Amino acid sequence: MRLSTRSRYGIRALTALAAQQVADGRCARELAEEEELSKKYLESILARLRASGLIRSVRGAHGGYVLAKDAADVTVGEVIRILEGSMAFVECVDDDGYCDRADTCVARDVWVAAEKAVTETLDNITLASLVEKRRHPGDDAPEG
C-alpha cells in the first residue's frame, strides 16, 4: 500500500491547521508556504476535506480554513479514507463477490488481517497527537 501525495499533504495541512487554530482561519496560500506545498494542489485537497465536513471555510478579508471538529476527534485513518477511499490492499477485501475464491482463499485472509491492522493503527492516531509530536519532535510515535 502506498499513499498518494494527496493524503500525505492533507495530513500535513490539517496538522498545521490544528497546531495554529485561529478564529478567522488560515488561508491556503499561508498553509502551502508553511508546508512547502503547491497552493493549487493544496486547494483541491482542502476542497475535499471541506466537502467531507472535516474543515470549514471562514469568509472575509482574512478568512481561511478551520477544523470543523476537535483535533482529538480527527484520526489519520479518517483523513486517508476521505482523501483516498478504502485502505484495503486488494479489491477482494472490500468486495466478497470480486473473486469466486474469496471464501476459501488463504491469501485473502492475509490481506484482511493486514487491512485491519493498518486501519486500527491509523484510527488510533489523532491530529492532536500529531500536533503534540510536532511540538516535541524527539518523543515516541504519536498515539490517539
N, C-alpha and C positions, 0 to 999 in steps of 0.2 A: 504494500500500500504506500502510495506516495501522494502527499497532499500538494495541491496546486498552490501557486503564489497567492491565490485569492484567499485561502484560509490562513496562510502564514501572515499575510499583510493585514487581514481582518483582525486577527488576534493581536497583532502589534498595535493597530489603531485603537481597538477597544481598550487595551491595557493603558494606552496613553490617555484616552478619554477618562477612564476610571481613576487614573492617578492624579489627574488635574481637573476634577469636576468644577465647572464654573456655571453660574446660573444662566448666562446667555449662550452657553455652548462654546464649542471650539470649531472653527471653520476648517474645511477640507484642506485648504492651502496650508494652514498652520500645521495640521497633523501630517500632511505629506512632507513638508520641510523637516519637521522634527524627526520623523521616522525614515526619512530619505526614500520616499516612495513617489511614484508617478501620481500627480494630482488627478489626472483624468481616470486612471485605473482605480485609484482610491475612491473617487466619487462613485464609480459603478459598484464598488463593494459596499460603500455606505448606503447606497440606494437599496440594495438587497437587505441590508440589516435594518433599514428603516421600514421597508415593506413588511418585514417579519415582526415588527414591533419591538425589536431589541433596543433600538435607539429612536430618538425622535428629533426633529429639527425645530430650531427656535428661530423665528423670523426677526428681522430688524437689521439695522445697520451693523450691529456687532453680533449678529446671530450665528448659529452654527449647529452642531450636533451635541446631544447629551444622551447619557444612558437613560433608557426608559424603565430600567429595573435596577435594583441594588446590585452592585458588583459581586456581592457574596452569593447572589441568586443566579448568576450567569456562569455557565460552565463552558469549558473549551469544547466539550462534546456537542453542546447545543449550537455553538457558533459554527463548528465544522458541518453539522447536519444542515444548517441554514445555507451555508455557502457551497457545500459540496454535494449534499444529498446523503445517501446511505454510506455507512462506513464498512460495509461488507466487502470482503476481499474478492469474492466471486458471486455471480448472479444467483446461483442456487441457494445461497444463504437467505436472500430476501424472497425468493420465489421457489417454493417446493415443486411447482409444476414446470420449472425451467428444464429439468432433466428427468427422464424416466427412472433413473437410478437413484434419485435423491434419498429414498427410504433405506437403501442398502449400501450406499457409498460411504466407505470409511474415510475417504479423503474429505468429504463434505463435513464430517464430524470435526475434523481438524480446523476447517475454515469457520465453522460455527463457534468453536471454542476460542479461536483467535479473535474473531469479531467481538465476542462477549468480553474478553479480557481488555481489548483496546477500548471498547465503549465504556466499560466500568472505570478504567483508568482516567480517560478524558472527561467523564462525567463527574469525577471527584476532584477536578482541578477547576477552581473558580477564578474569575477575573480579579477578585480581591486578593487571592493568594499570589497571583502573578504580580499585582501591584506591590505587595509586600516583598516579593522576591526582587522586584526592580529596585526597591528602596534599600534592600540588603542583599546585594548580589552574591556574597560568599556563602550564604546559608544553603541548607539542603534543598532538594527539589520541592516545588510547590505542592501543597495538598489543599483540598477543599476545606 
